[in-house]
Amino acid sequence: MKEMKDSEYADDSLELTNSWEERGMKKGKEEVAIELLKAGSSVAFVAKVTRLSQKEIEELRKSL
């Protein structure tokens, strides 16, 4: 029974780690996107490079 409980905690911990990792990667992509937009790159180009959606890029551009 204890092994099963430890395994459940490990799964929860792994999910939490993956969640933080995904957030960090998205934040990094957004920072790159902002710099590309500031440099005059098109929304389509930024979306292609960062793999963010064009909608996400447009929202970032509005915040500049």
Stockholm file with secondary structure:
# STOCKHOLM 1.0

chainA/1-64         MKEMKDSEYADDSLELTNSWEERGMKKGKEEVAIELLKAGSSVAFVAKVTRLSQKEIEELRKSL
#=GR chainA/1-64 SS CHHHHHHHHHHHHHHHHHHHHHHHHHHHHHHHHHHHHHTTCCHHHHHHHHCCCHHHHHHHHHTC
#=GC SS_cons        CHHHHHHHHHHHHHHHHHHHHHHHHHHHHHHHHHHHHHTTCCHHHHHHHHCCCHHHHHHHHHTC
//
